Amino acid sequence: MGTDTGWSRAAGESSGRWRTILDRAAGRARVPGAEADQAPPATPATANPPAPPYQQAYPAGQYPAAGGYPGSPAPAVGAGQYGPGQSPAAYPAPYQQSGLPQRSGSAAPLGIVPAPGSPAERAVAILRRNLDTPRVIAFANPKGGVHKTTATVLAAAAIGGARGRGVVAWDDNELRGTLGLRAGSARHARTIRHLVSELAEVELNTGPALAARIDDFLRHASDGTYDVLAGEEDPRFAWRLDPPTVRRVLDLLTRTHEVICVDTGNNVESGNWRTIMEAADQLVITTVPREDSAFSADWMMDVLTEAGRDELVANAVTIISMTTPRPGPMQDDLIRHFRSRNRAVCVVPYDPVLEQGGWIDHTALAPATREAWLLAAAVILE
């Protein structure tokens, strides 16, 4: 897809929506004509009491249904699901699509033991549903430092911990992504470069042989809940990730895994970024409560809309990662704004462990942080 069809910066800058965000956050008067971009009125506090930051997208006792909005009833029990009070152990593990070794689904994804009937238990039920086709989930925001890699790692860990296998996190950052380091997997040093160099030979395999061959290039998370296709640290390799190559890699991953979580880069003009967005089934927008981060995410949505991916934007899930222990003045404004454009908004709390920038050990996170990411992962996969 060329830049003349909406991938260019000019296409994204035509919207004044970002100005409305900044005006609201700064307490300034709204610019003329901005009323069209306002979010719907907030629900009165008496009808929906304030919840802790990590529950604002799904108040206690409630869980998003297909629409992903607060106050929706819990999902109906069906194939691959279980209801309040029912044990996940009574339900079969998700189907085996490939010959990768079957790992048992954890009874406590992200170290959480769900209480019967709790939002966490319903979240695990959603994560364990059988999938009719593999899902490609793109984590995106052109700005750096907005927790894209953190979200990719913790979402993959939550989904993989619940499902037991079939989840891979791919670092598709064109310039030295860090997912391979932060996932805590040191099984070997192979990256996407090594897979691409042997791509033609790998594609000759099928079934269990293909799964075993792909596994030669994958690192495993420290607790075995998901696999990692690490990015290449040499920036000179970036030109080799052209659209045809990215599509071939995605084809292999969807033949061996059920859920592909892609940590995207920061250049919306790059061929690999555009190709991932064209193939994505679900968009996850990551941001922090800062003006520049929100503007970047909003501009990216405009770019995608101009490129014809308006349904992807409307069905997107925005994750707002707190960078301080207490909510800032922009948080409520950003929640309202992104809810007006996306299917759901999840707010995850500040955790000093995540601010260190090293290996993400979910067992070291606060219980509230782990539960927030579990619930967010369920909203994403829903």
C-alpha positions in Angstrom: 0.0 0.0 0.0 1.6 3.3 -1.1 1.7 6.5 0.7 -0.8 8.1 -1.7 -3.5 5.9 -0.2 -3.3 7.2 3.3 0.0 6.1 4.9 1.5 9.5 4.6 2.0 12.0 7.5 -0.2 14.6 5.7 -3.2 12.2 5.8 -2.9 11.9 9.6 -2.5 15.6 10.3 -5.8 16.7 8.8 -7.6 15.8 12.0 -8.1 18.3 14.8 -9.0 15.6 17.3 -5.6 15.7 19.0 -6.1 19.4 19.6 -9.3 18.6 21.5 -7.4 16.3 23.7 -4.8 18.9 24.5 -7.4 21.6 25.1 -9.3 19.5 27.5 -6.2 18.3 29.4 -4.9 21.9 29.8 -8.3 23.2 30.8 -8.5 25.6 27.9 -11.6 26.6 26.1 -12.5 24.2 23.2 -11.7 25.3 19.8 -14.6 26.1 17.5 -16.1 23.0 15.8 -14.4 20.6 18.3 -17.8 19.6 19.7 -18.1 16.9 17.1 -15.1 15.1 18.6 -16.3 15.1 22.2 -16.8 11.8 23.9 -20.3 10.8 25.1 -21.2 12.2 28.6 -19.6 10.2 31.4 -21.9 7.9 33.5 -22.9 9.7 36.7 -20.8 8.6 39.7 -23.8 7.4 41.6 -24.7 4.9 38.9 -21.1 3.7 38.4 -18.9 4.3 41.4 -15.2 5.1 40.7 -13.0 2.0 40.5 -9.3 1.6 41.1 -7.2 2.7 38.0 -6.6 -0.9 36.8 -10.4 -1.7 36.9 -11.7 1.4 35.2 -12.4 -0.4 32.0 -14.2 -3.2 33.8 -15.6 -2.4 37.2 -15.7 -5.1 39.9 -18.4 -7.7 39.3 -18.8 -6.8 35.6 -16.9 -7.9 32.5 -17.0 -6.6 29.0 -19.1 -8.6 26.5 -18.5 -8.5 22.8 -18.9 -4.7 22.8 -16.2 -4.3 25.5 -18.0 -1.6 27.4 -18.3 -1.3 31.2 -21.6 -2.6 32.6 -22.0 -5.3 30.0 -23.1 -8.7 31.3 -20.5 -11.5 31.6 -20.2 -13.6 28.4 -22.6 -16.5 28.0 -21.1 -19.9 28.7 -20.4 -21.8 25.5 -17.8 -23.9 23.7 -14.4 -23.3 25.2 -15.8 -21.2 28.0 -16.7 -21.7 31.6 -19.0 -19.8 33.9 -18.8 -18.5 37.4 -18.0 -21.3 39.9 -16.9 -23.7 37.2 -13.4 -24.9 37.2 -11.2 -24.4 34.2 -9.8 -27.9 34.8 -13.1 -29.3 33.6 -12.6 -28.0 30.1 -10.2 -29.3 27.4 -7.2 -27.4 26.4 -7.4 -25.5 23.1 -7.0 -27.5 20.0 -3.6 -28.4 18.7 -3.0 -26.7 15.4 0.7 -27.7 15.1 3.2 -30.2 16.2 4.7 -28.0 18.8 5.1 -29.6 22.2 1.8 -29.3 24.2 2.3 -27.5 27.5 -0.4 -27.6 30.1 -2.4 -24.4 30.5 -1.5 -22.8 33.8 -4.1 -22.9 36.5 -2.8 -19.5 37.5 -1.9 -17.3 34.4 0.5 -14.6 35.4 0.6 -16.2 38.9 -3.1 -15.4 39.6 -5.4 -18.0 41.1 -8.8 -16.8 40.0 -11.6 -16.9 42.6 -14.8 -18.6 41.5 -17.1 -16.1 39.7 -14.4 -13.3 39.8 -13.5 -11.1 36.8 -10.2 -12.9 36.7 -11.9 -16.3 36.3 -14.1 -15.0 33.5 -11.0 -13.5 31.9 -9.2 -16.9 31.9 -12.4 -18.4 30.3 -12.1 -16.0 27.4 -8.4 -16.6 27.0 -9.1 -20.4 26.8 -11.7 -20.2 24.1 -11.1 -22.3 21.0 -10.2 -20.1 18.1 -11.5 -20.8 14.6 -8.5 -19.2 13.0 -5.1 -17.9 14.1 -5.2 -14.3 15.4 -2.6 -11.6 14.6 -2.5 -9.0 17.3 -0.6 -5.8 16.5 0.7 -3.6 19.4 1.3 -0.2 18.0 2.1 3.5 18.6 4.7 5.3 16.5 6.1 7.0 19.6 8.8 5.1 21.6 8.6 4.7 25.4 4.8 3.9 25.4 5.1 0.4 26.7 4.6 -1.4 23.4 7.1 -4.1 24.3 5.8 -4.4 27.9 2.2 -4.8 26.6 3.3 -7.4 24.0 5.2 -9.5 26.6 2.6 -9.4 29.3 -0.3 -10.0 26.9 1.6 -13.0 25.4 2.3 -14.3 28.9 -1.3 -14.0 30.0 -2.7 -15.6 26.8 0.0 -18.3 26.7 -0.3 -19.0 30.4 -4.1 -19.6 30.0 -4.0 -21.6 26.7 -0.9 -23.6 27.5 0.8 -23.3 24.1 0.4 -21.7 20.6 1.4 -18.1 21.5 4.3 -16.3 19.9 5.6 -12.8 20.4 7.4 -11.3 17.4 9.6 -8.3 17.6 9.0 -6.7 14.2 10.7 -3.4 15.1 12.9 -2.4 12.2 15.5 -0.7 14.4 16.9 -2.9 17.3 13.8 -3.9 19.2 14.3 -5.2 22.8 11.5 -7.8 23.1 14.0 -10.7 22.9 15.8 -9.2 25.9 12.8 -8.2 28.0 11.0 -11.5 27.5 13.8 -13.2 29.6 14.5 -15.9 27.1 18.1 -16.8 26.5 17.8 -20.2 24.9 19.9 -19.1 22.0 20.9 -15.9 20.1 19.0 -16.5 16.9 16.7 -13.7 15.6 14.4 -13.0 12.6 17.6 -12.5 10.5 18.5 -16.2 10.9 14.9 -17.3 10.0 14.8 -15.1 6.9 18.2 -16.4 5.8 16.7 -20.0 5.7 13.2 -19.0 4.9 13.0 -20.9 1.6 14.1 -24.2 3.2 11.8 -23.8 6.2 8.8 -23.2 3.9 9.3 -26.7 2.4 8.2 -28.3 5.7 4.7 -29.1 6.8 2.9 -30.2 9.9 5.0 -31.3 12.9 8.2 -31.0 10.8 7.4 -27.3 10.1 6.7 -26.7 13.8 10.0 -28.3 14.8 11.9 -26.4 12.2 10.3 -23.1 13.3 11.2 -23.9 16.9 14.9 -23.8 16.0 14.5 -20.0 15.6 12.3 -19.3 18.5 13.3 -18.5 22.1 11.0 -19.6 24.9 9.8 -17.4 27.7 11.4 -18.3 31.0 8.3 -19.9 32.3 7.5 -21.6 28.9 4.1 -19.8 28.5 4.9 -18.4 25.0 7.6 -18.3 22.3 9.6 -15.4 21.1 10.8 -14.5 17.6 13.4 -11.9 18.5 14.2 -8.8 16.4 17.6 -8.2 14.8 19.9 -5.8 16.5 21.8 -4.9 13.3 19.9 -2.0 11.7 21.4 -2.9 8.3 19.0 -5.9 8.2 15.9 -3.7 8.2 15.8 -3.4 4.4 15.3 -7.2 4.2 12.0 -7.0 6.0 10.1 -6.0 2.9 6.3 -6.7 2.6 6.7 -10.1 0.8 9.1 -11.4 3.4 6.9 -10.2 6.3 3.9 -11.9 4.7 5.9 -15.2 4.4 7.0 -15.1 8.0 3.4 -14.4 9.1 2.2 -17.3 7.1 4.7 -19.6 8.8 3.8 -18.4 12.3 0.0 -18.7 11.6 0.6 -22.3 10.5 2.4 -23.2 13.8 0.7 -20.9 16.4 -2.8 -19.8 17.4 -2.0 -16.3 18.6 0.7 -14.0 17.1 1.5 -10.9 19.2 3.5 -8.4 17.1 5.5 -5.7 18.7 5.6 -3.1 15.9 8.2 -0.5 15.1 7.9 3.3 15.1 7.9 4.1 11.4 4.4 4.0 9.8 6.0 4.4 6.4 8.1 1.2 6.6 6.9 -1.8 4.6 6.9 -4.2 7.6 4.8 -1.9 9.7 2.2 -1.4 6.9 2.2 -5.2 6.2 1.5 -6.1 9.8 -1.4 -3.6 9.9 -2.9 -5.0 6.7 -2.7 -8.5 8.2 -3.8 -7.6 11.8 -7.0 -9.1 13.2 -6.8 -6.9 16.3 -5.0 -3.6 17.0 -3.8 -2.8 20.5 -2.8 0.9 21.0 -0.4 1.5 23.8 0.1 4.8 25.4 1.0 6.6 28.6 -0.9 9.5 30.1 1.2 12.2 28.3 0.1 14.6 25.6 2.8 13.6 23.1 2.1 9.9 23.5 -1.7 10.4 23.1 -1.2 12.6 20.1 1.0 10.0 18.4 -1.6 7.3 19.0 -4.4 9.5 17.7 -2.5 10.5 14.6 -1.7 6.8 13.9 -5.4 6.0 14.1 -6.1 8.8 11.6 -3.4 7.4 9.3 -5.0 3.9 9.5 -8.5 5.3 8.9 -7.3 7.2 5.8 -5.7 3.9 4.6 -9.1 2.1 4.8 -8.5 0.3 8.1 -11.3 2.1 9.9 -12.8 -1.2 11.2 -9.4 -2.1 12.7 -9.4 1.3 14.5 -13.0 1.0 15.7 -12.3 -2.5 17.1 -9.0 -1.5 18.7 -8.2 -1.8 22.4 -6.2 1.1 24.0 -4.0 0.3 27.0 -3.1 3.3 29.1 -0.1 2.4 31.2 0.3 4.5 34.3 3.8 6.0 34.8 3.2 7.2 38.4 1.5 5.6 41.4 -1.3 8.2 41.3 -3.5 9.1 38.3 -2.5 12.3 36.5 -4.8 15.1 35.3 -5.0 13.7 31.8 -6.1 10.2 32.6 -9.9 10.7 32.6 -9.7 12.9 29.4 -7.7 10.2 27.6 -10.0 7.4 28.7 -13.1 9.3 27.4 -11.3 10.2 24.2 -10.1 6.7 23.3 -13.4 5.1 24.3 -15.0 7.4 21.7 -12.8 5.9 19.0 -12.1 2.3 20.1 -13.9 -0.8 21.3 -12.4 -0.6 24.8 -9.9 1.1 27.0 -7.9 -0.6 29.7 -5.9 1.2 32.4 -3.0 -0.7 34.0 -1.4 0.6 37.1 2.1 1.8 37.7 4.6 -0.8 38.8 8.2 0.1 39.6 9.4 -3.3 38.3 8.3 -2.4 34.8 10.1 1.0 34.9 13.5 -0.6 35.2 13.5 -1.6 31.5 15.0 -5.0 32.0 13.7 -8.5 31.9 10.0 -8.6 32.7 9.5 -11.1 35.5 5.7 -11.2 36.0 6.2 -13.0 39.3 7.8 -9.8 40.7 4.9 -7.6 39.7 2.3 -6.5 42.3 -0.9 -8.6 42.3 -2.9 -5.6 41.1 -0.6 -5.2 38.1 -0.8 -8.9 37.2 -4.6 -8.9 37.5 -4.8 -5.8 35.4 -2.8 -7.3 32.5 -4.8 -10.6 32.7 -8.1 -8.7 32.4 -6.6 -6.5 29.6 -5.4 -9.6 27.7 -8.9 -11.0 27.8 -10.4 -7.8 26.5 -7.9 -7.9 23.6 -8.5 -11.5 22.7 -12.3 -11.1 23.0 
